[in-house]
Structure formats: structure tokens, C-alpha cells
Amino acid sequence: MYDLIVIGMGIGGITAGIYAKRGNLNVLLLDSGMPGGMLNNIEQISNYPGLLNVKGSDFAEKLFSQVKDLEIPYKLESVKEIKVLEDKKVVVTNKGEYESQNIIIATGTKPKYLGLDNEKDLLGRGISTCATCDGAFYKDKVVAVVGSGSSALQESLYLAKIVKKIYLLNRKDVFKGEKILEKKVKSKENIEIICNVNIKEYHEKEGKIEKITLDNGQELEVDGIFIYIGYKPNTEIFRDLNILDDQGYVMVDDKYQANIPGIYAIGDVIKKDIYQLVTAANDGIYAVSNISKINN
């Protein structure tokens, strides 16, 4: 039986694993995807102390290397559910079951979509939420980026180096992202900003995006659409535990513990004022510190 199982290997989960190992806890890290989580989708990180313009994928690789160097046990498996028993918790994955006294949920977020009729069918066939992953497919083509936050601005700057033209569609009249990014976007000749619009309809030809209709009646011919309208907690598998609020966030106290003793949550799956890499890492440290006090 483990002292602690951490579900999610983003920066928060890996930080928790590092501090658990240093605290002599018997810890296991679980993740269904690539270690580093959303870091792998970030082209450039410029606001993490000590890292100057590092690629997200490079940072993720360094974090994973630290896991391996410290010989922290990990498994790349999909978690299906958590069973809460009287004296332990059981994490059920697609490959097995693992027992632990404590669990940290660090599963992060997943992108929101516009909710149009044929949107899901067009994922990977013109619609994307990751410029770093898919930008190269649109070299010298025309694309639209939807969003007003830092992600939309940053990914527009990345795509501007690859594509012929970008329509940056802002559903509001102001941007809510970092001002330095907004300034850079507005200086790019191949980025056209259109405010106060929504995509009303996707038009496809032979199973791929051909053009879009905006709610102001304007039609734009585009080869691809990148959506950055926010994220939601990746917590559906924990719904039966009754630890989530109506928006899917895990409800925790000041020790990062949910209403079930021994179940904790950190990072983007909890409600807080600031969502940044450094705050996710901080959450991991505090949660493990609280667990260590109980175990010791």
C-alpha cells in the first residue's frame, strides 16, 4: 500500500511527487498522457522564475527527468475511479488497482469548445486547441484564432510565424490577456483582429473546414480554427465522490483536503485567485506538507 498516490503529472503533481519522495513517503504518480500535462502544449514560457523563454515541452521533459532521477515510481495509466473504503482508498486504472492512504488529485484542465453542431466531428480536421501541436499543418494557410486571453494571444504569435494570415476573433471588445502579448499581437501585419463577434457556423467541404460564418453575417474563408476560450476542470471521473462543485472544481479546505479525509486536490482543479505554473507547484508542496504531518 502506498502512503500517497498523485493522479496527474503536470507541474503540480510532479512537484507533489518530488516533495513526497524527499519526505520519505511511499508515493506513486499516475497519468494517462504525456508527463508535463498542458506544458507540452505551450510554445514558450516567459513568466516562471529562473526560466527565460523556455519551451513548454522542454520544461516538461526536465520535470520528467527529475522524476526518473529521483526514482519516483510512476505509471502511465488512465484512472477510471477512486474507491473509498473504511481504511484505505483504491485507485482503479485501465490496467490495475492501487491502494493508498492518501490521494492528491492533480488532473488539471481541458479546453472548452464553442458547442456548435459539427464541432466534435471537425476536431483534428480543421479545429484544434493546440497551435504547438498542429500549427505546422497550416504553413502558409489562413486560420482563425478564437479567444481574448493570454493563451489566444500567445498562440496567435506562434502561428504568425507559420501561417499566411490569422483572423483573431475576440468575442468581447477588449483583451483580458497580458498587455505585453496584446501589444505584440497588434504589431503583427498578418494578424487581423475582429472584436465583438462569435462563430455562428462552421462550413465544411469533404470533411474539412472551408469557411466560417460570424454572428455579424461576415463569412471568412479559413483552413483551420484554433479555439482558446478557456478551460474546465478535468474531474468528471470523480463526480460520484461528491467532492465537486457545480462547475466541476474539487472543493477543498485550507489544507487542500476535500470533504473526504485523505483526498486532496491541487492546481487547476481547485478554485483560487491565480492559475499559474508557480501556484500549481506551490499547491503541491503545501498538500504534501499537510499529508506528511498526518503520516508522521
C-alpha positions, 0 to 999 in steps of 0.5 A, spaced: 500 500 500 502 506 498 502 512 503 500 517 497 498 516 490 498 523 485 493 522 479 496 527 474 503 529 472 503 536 470 507 541 474 503 540 480 503 533 481 510 532 479 512 537 484 507 533 489 511 527 487 518 530 488 516 533 495 513 526 497 519 522 495 524 527 499 519 526 505 520 519 505 513 517 503 511 511 499 508 515 493 506 513 486 504 518 480 499 516 475 497 519 468 494 517 462 498 522 457 504 525 456 508 527 463 508 535 463 500 535 462 498 542 458 506 544 458 507 540 452 502 544 449 505 551 450 510 554 445 514 558 450 514 560 457 516 567 459 513 568 466 516 562 471 522 564 475 529 562 473 526 560 466 527 565 460 523 563 454 523 556 455 519 551 451 513 548 454 515 541 452 522 542 454 520 544 461 516 538 461 521 533 459 526 536 465 520 535 470 520 528 467 527 527 468 527 529 475 522 524 476 526 518 473 532 521 477 529 521 483 526 514 482 519 516 483 515 510 481 510 512 476 505 509 471 502 511 465 495 509 466 488 512 465 484 512 472 477 510 471 475 511 479 477 512 486 474 507 491 473 509 498 473 504 503 473 504 511 481 504 511 484 505 505 482 508 498 483 504 491 485 507 485 482 503 479 486 504 472 485 501 465 490 496 467 490 495 475 488 497 482 492 501 487 491 502 494 493 508 498 492 512 504 492 518 501 490 521 494 492 528 491 488 529 485 492 533 480 488 532 473 488 539 471 484 542 465 481 541 458 479 546 453 472 548 452 469 548 445 464 553 442 458 547 442 456 548 435 453 542 431 459 539 427 464 541 432 466 534 435 466 531 428 471 537 425 476 536 431 483 534 428 480 536 421 480 543 421 479 545 429 484 544 434 486 547 441 493 546 440 497 551 435 504 547 438 501 541 436 498 542 429 500 549 427 505 546 422 499 543 418 497 550 416 504 553 413 502 558 409 494 557 410 489 562 413 486 560 420 482 563 425 484 564 432 478 564 437 479 567 444 481 574 448 486 571 453 493 570 454 493 563 451 489 566 444 494 571 444 500 567 445 498 562 440 496 567 435 504 569 435 506 562 434 502 561 428 504 568 425 510 565 424 507 559 420 501 561 417 499 566 411 494 570 415 490 569 422 483 572 423 483 573 431 476 573 433 475 576 440 468 575 442 468 581 447 471 588 445 477 588 449 483 583 451 483 580 458 490 577 456 497 580 458 498 587 455 505 585 453 502 579 448 496 584 446 501 589 444 505 584 440 499 581 437 497 588 434 504 589 431 503 583 427 501 585 419 498 578 418 494 578 424 487 581 423 483 582 429 475 582 429 472 584 436 465 583 438 463 577 434 462 569 435 462 563 430 455 562 428 457 556 423 462 552 421 462 550 413 465 544 411 467 541 404 469 533 404 470 533 411 474 539 412 473 546 414 472 551 408 469 557 411 466 560 417 460 564 418 460 570 424 454 572 428 455 579 424 453 575 417 461 576 415 463 569 412 471 568 412 474 563 408 479 559 413 483 552 413 483 551 420 480 554 427 484 554 433 479 555 439 482 558 446 476 560 450 478 557 456 478 551 460 474 546 465 476 542 470 478 535 468 474 531 474 468 528 471 471 521 473 470 523 480 463 526 480 460 520 484 465 522 490 461 528 491 467 532 492 465 537 486 462 543 485 457 545 480 462 547 475 466 541 476 472 544 481 474 539 487 472 543 493 477 543 498 479 546 505 485 550 507 489 544 507 487 542 500 483 536 503 476 535 500 470 533 504 473 526 504 479 525 509 485 523 505 483 526 498 486 532 496 486 536 490 491 541 487 492 546 481 487 547 476 482 543 479 481 547 485 478 554 485 483 560 487 485 567 485 491 565 480 492 559 475 499 559 474 505 554 473 508 557 480 501 556 484 500 549 481 507 547 484 506 551 490 499 547 491 503 541 491 508 542 496 503 545 501 498 538 500 504 534 501 506 538 507 499 537 510 499 529 508 506 528 511 504 531 518 498 526 518 503 520 516 508 522 521 
